[in-house]
Amino acid sequence: MDIRIEKAEPHELKCKPDQNALGFGRYLTDHMFVMTYHADRGWHDAVIRKYQPFWLEPAAMVFHYGQAIFEGMKAFRGKDDQIRLFRPTANFERMNVSAARICMPSVPVADVLEALKQLLRLDQEWIPSAKGASLYIRPAMIATEPGLGVRPSKEYLFFIIKGPVGAYYPEGFNPVKIFVSDKYVRAVRGGVGEAKTAGNYAASIKAAVEAQQQGYTQVLWLDGIERRYVEEVGTSNIFFVIGDEVVTPSLSGSILPGITRDSALRLLRDWGLKVTERPTTIDEVIAAAKDGSLRESFGTGTAAVISPVGSLCYKGEQVIINGGKVGILSQRLFEELQSIQYGTRKDPYGWTVIV
Ligand code: COI
């Protein structure tokens, strides 16, 4: 793939933010990658150019019928000053699975990875070196053909934007309070819950707002049919340590197959722990919290990394997990993942890609 590079003029370059107060998703770098798709031409016009608005028709299909998918990945600056991506191919492959689910075209994985590397090299000064900070990368695809008939668009834009981030939650690496929603559901089997479509996140916002109004950081979703089985948290997959077993809901068809989830499973299994992916009911989790066998719980996600859960509120009752403190496994997983991502520990899995 030929990639045109149109660098921003020196006077157009933005000021970099304070690396120790980044928050999440507030800053965007100077450049972006864009390529265009037409059913008759395939992907074309690949360009790295200044971060700038798109011109889109009000009738562009994305605005009406929601053909929009995205990914979340990160680049890390190590102490050795090397830039590492974490499992980028897995993200682009998952994006193609999401694309297929809502009749969007697939992207050429090797080409977009190469485009991403070029983009990172151009904006390398944006990749923070502060502890725990990284460059969050957001590949996305939207339907751009104007038209009001409900059918797959014939035209799309694929783009990659990115920005320096710190911890996703204001709590940082500290336990979060989670509200278990039995009023709203996020997805049902056979729907689009396992694809990373924008619509899944739109569907989650009302429950998240209501939970936040009551002092909770996130929502834990139950299955859409029986509202019994635990699915995932708004921005991450979920794990429980019950007795000597580490449990996470199996990928039922309505759960996002997280790449951090997969990495955590691999690490936990390699540490010799008993790890089970199985249907997990909320009743089992609450009962385990009450009888003391729920030793810890944590979320896994690109943005959230490892996010310890300090309490769960279900049907008006609050259970505290591990005294509201970070659990041993959450801590170990967080440290191990970060060490691999920042290159302070050998990566025996081949997960990191040097830029
Ligand atoms: C990620 O972890 O990268 C996600 O996509 C979650 C996001 C919606 C913040």
Residues whose N, C-alpha, C, O or C-beta is under 5 A from the ligand:
A	BS01	COI	G72 M73 T235 G301 T302 A303 A304
